[in-house]
Amino acid sequence: FPILEYASRFAFISVNVVSSREGLRAEVELSRESASAFGAAASDNIAVPAWSVVAEATLRAVSEFLDDATRLCLIGVVKAPLGDNEAMLVRVDVVSSRCTKSLAGCALVDGHENQSVVFATLDAVNRVSGKLDFKSSIEYKIQ
């Protein structure tokens, strides 16, 4: 059955993970209302799953929408058995004005672990998206 997305929530567009001799690099594209944003993260350690890199890239994409006073900090990502399936669990701390709020999100793994990490990260952040301060416009950086 279709899952309805609300316009003010962050929505998944794509995730790409590249593994090379230099390490792992993840790129995530998200949308919110009519705008989209990209986030990227990298790690030198190619011996571990890309979950943390994907979650960090997701948080960087979300941060493109947020006011600079709000920071999203990845605390951890784990895959856990859940019934006859597996789930990705993500913990994110939102830091703003000397206050910290811990959030958790989960998503069932349906063959695509990296996509499930993005969904779990968004599950955590979307819970408080109505209470976050957003930028009035998104500026893109050319590198």
C-alpha positions in Angstrom: 0.0 0.0 0.0 1.3 3.5 -0.7 2.8 5.6 2.1 1.7 9.2 2.0 4.4 11.8 2.4 3.4 15.2 3.9 4.8 18.2 2.1 6.7 19.6 5.1 8.5 16.3 5.7 11.9 15.4 4.3 11.5 12.9 1.4 14.0 10.5 0.0 15.2 11.0 -3.6 18.4 9.0 -4.0 21.4 7.5 -2.2 24.8 6.6 -3.8 27.7 4.9 -2.2 31.1 4.6 -3.8 33.9 2.4 -2.4 37.4 3.0 -3.6 41.0 2.7 -2.4 40.6 6.1 -0.7 37.6 5.0 1.3 33.8 5.3 1.2 31.8 8.2 0.0 28.0 8.5 0.3 25.8 11.1 -1.4 22.2 11.6 -0.5 19.5 13.7 -2.2 16.4 14.7 -0.3 13.4 17.0 -1.0 11.2 19.1 1.2 8.2 20.9 -0.3 9.5 22.0 -3.7 13.2 22.2 -2.9 15.9 19.6 -3.0 19.3 19.3 -1.3 22.3 17.1 -1.4 24.5 15.8 1.4 27.8 14.0 1.2 30.0 12.3 3.7 33.2 10.2 3.5 35.2 7.8 5.6 38.7 6.4 5.2 37.7 3.0 6.7 36.4 0.7 4.0 36.4 -2.3 6.3 33.1 -1.3 8.0 29.6 -1.1 6.5 28.7 2.3 5.0 25.8 2.8 7.3 27.4 5.7 9.3 28.6 7.4 6.2 25.1 7.2 4.6 23.4 8.5 7.8 25.9 11.4 8.0 25.3 12.3 4.4 21.5 12.2 5.1 22.0 14.6 8.1 24.1 16.9 5.9 21.3 17.0 3.3 18.7 17.8 6.0 21.1 20.5 7.4 21.0 22.3 4.1 17.3 23.1 4.9 17.9 24.1 8.5 18.9 27.4 10.2 22.6 27.5 11.0 21.9 27.5 14.7 20.6 24.0 14.6 23.1 21.1 14.4 22.3 17.4 13.8 24.8 15.0 15.3 24.8 11.3 14.4 25.2 9.2 17.5 24.9 5.7 16.1 23.6 3.3 13.5 22.9 -0.4 14.1 21.2 -3.2 12.3 19.1 -5.4 14.5 16.9 -8.5 14.1 13.2 -7.7 14.4 10.8 -10.6 14.1 11.5 -12.4 10.9 13.2 -9.3 9.4 16.0 -6.9 10.2 15.7 -3.1 10.9 18.1 -0.3 10.7 18.1 1.9 13.9 19.5 5.4 14.0 20.1 7.8 16.9 20.4 11.5 16.1 20.9 14.4 18.6 19.5 17.8 17.6 21.5 20.6 19.2 20.1 24.1 19.3 20.4 27.0 21.7 22.2 24.9 24.3 19.5 22.3 24.3 20.0 18.7 23.1 17.1 16.4 22.0 17.8 12.8 21.3 15.8 11.2 18.5 15.6 7.6 17.2 14.3 6.3 14.0 14.0 2.9 12.4 13.2 1.3 9.0 12.9 -2.3 8.0 15.6 -3.6 5.7 14.0 -4.6 2.4 17.1 -5.6 0.4 18.6 -2.1 0.3 20.5 -1.4 3.5 21.7 2.0 2.5 18.2 3.2 1.5 17.0 1.8 4.8 19.6 3.9 6.7 18.3 7.0 4.9 14.7 6.1 5.8 15.6 5.4 9.5 17.5 8.7 9.7 14.6 10.6 8.2 12.2 8.7 10.5 14.1 10.2 13.5 14.4 13.8 12.1 10.8 14.0 10.6 9.4 13.4 14.1 10.5 17.0 15.0 10.6 18.6 11.6 7.6 20.9 12.5 9.6 22.3 15.4 12.9 23.0 13.6 13.9 26.4 12.3 14.4 26.4 8.5 16.3 28.7 6.2 14.2 31.0 4.0 16.1 29.8 0.9 18.7 27.2 0.1 22.0 28.3 -1.4 24.1 25.8 -3.3 27.9 25.7 -3.0 29.9 25.1 -6.1 33.1 23.2 -5.4 
